[in-house]
Amino acid sequence: MDSSEEQSQPQPHIVLAIDVPVTNTETICKSQIHIQSSLSSFLALFHAGYFRISLSLSSQALLLKILIQPIQDAHALRPLFSIIPSTALILLWSLALFTLVTLSFLYALKCVFHFKMVKDEFLDHVGVNYLFVPWICCLLLLESSPFLHPTTVYYQILWWVFVAPILVFDVKIYGQWFTKGKRFLSTVANPTSQLSVIGNLVGAQVAAQMGWKESAICMFSLGIAHYLVLFVTLYQRLPGNNNLPPMLRPVFFLFFAAPSMASLAWNSISGKFDTGSKMFFFLSLFLFICLVSRPLLFKKSMKKFSVAWWAYSFPITALALASTQYALEVDGVMAHAIMLVLSTLSVLVSLILIIFTALNIRMPLPAQNLDLTKKSNCEATVLGTRILSSRIFMFSSP
């Protein structure tokens, strides 16, 4: 009896108050804010000038491919490069391709999240010229590819894919130079303007190797005509085009990169390193000597490392590429010595830049102007989770 009464009596509710910290949710939200702000800061600071890195590596891959090719009746200095295995070319080419794909992906993200900044870069008289660089890299990688031959259909299709954007930029930029647009050449010309010329010359060289002589001559004529106009304009040092910041003075090396690529392009079109190619090569060699003999010109730009330092590498590699073709045409000790010195200098400069870049990589600081909406939503989530989980009520069965 007593036992039945005890069973029938309702048991009191048991309330347990437990304070549960919500460290996991708060940590996740804060980490999400930090990652988003860091990515946004990085994309805001990222610009087309970073494609100098892939341009340097792509040209190095082409130089290595030419140096390790077996040649009959080679000079005594040329077999020094034959000891380099073909695997080195594949590794370097893969590194250059990976760098280009990574930088292109980051720039595509910037186009999505910071389109206004991309538009401002397109309207800038310096930044717009670096929009040619990804397509120049693609053409150099296509030319140096150890997997594709110029006679294949895939090679020819890729040439059209990479050349089409260059022609579109030509119509846009070159058209503004002689029409009534706001961008007169005398006011916007700067050393980086030669990148547009280099794009046409590289396209002409690759077309000539495919056997498309008419297309090669077309691209070469576009490049060399505007190079002559641009070279004369820059040589006059007009007041309007003398506004390049001191940190960007390494781009002065592009002065001898353009004639070097013209020498290579005409060599591919004519089939031999004739008088025209030699004239462009000697011009580029003279301009190279003029620049390296004036180190004070680059003193301010060398005080602190920046991505502009990569502007040194590609022009020297282009000159080394021209020297290899000159050494093949001229059988002499001096020609091969020039080739050996320039090729070695090109490799050393690229290695030094890779080391300095690796030592100066820093993660971007989170942006100060965080997205307030995302931040408030995260804080609300944390607060709501704290309220819901601060008390746990455990009730017994009735």
Disulfide bonds with the S-S distance in Angstrom:
none
